[in-house]
Amino acid sequence: MPPKPRNEPPHVQVRVALIRLRTLGVEFDDAWEVAFGAIKWPYDTNQKRQWRTALADAREEFYAAYEGRPSRVCECALALMGALEDREGVDPNDYELRAAA
């Protein structure tokens, strides 16, 4: 039996969901609720708590990116989140919402 595929990191899941929802014309508040609610969280309780806090704290930055005006803070935050996954080969330069617009 092949190994079970890993879920993408939570910030990647949010980014992908927001890109899709923005393409459909969904307002950010609704899109955020859907994207945040659909995250497949890590099993580790401590990691889950840390991710939930980090993403909730970055909500306004995701909003700015959703509206097409990502800030340097947003880019740095996303790069930092990517650094959490470095051991798994995640490229933080791949997380900008504007890149998929």
CORMO-V669452 format. One record per helix or strand. SS is the DSSP state (A for helix, B for strand). FROM is the first residue (numbers start at 0). TO is the last residue. If there is no record, write none. Layout:
<<SS	FROM	TO> <SS	FROM	TO>>
This chain:
<<A	9	22> <A	27	36> <A	44	56> <A	58	65> <A	71	83> <A	85	87> <A	91	93> <A	96	99>>
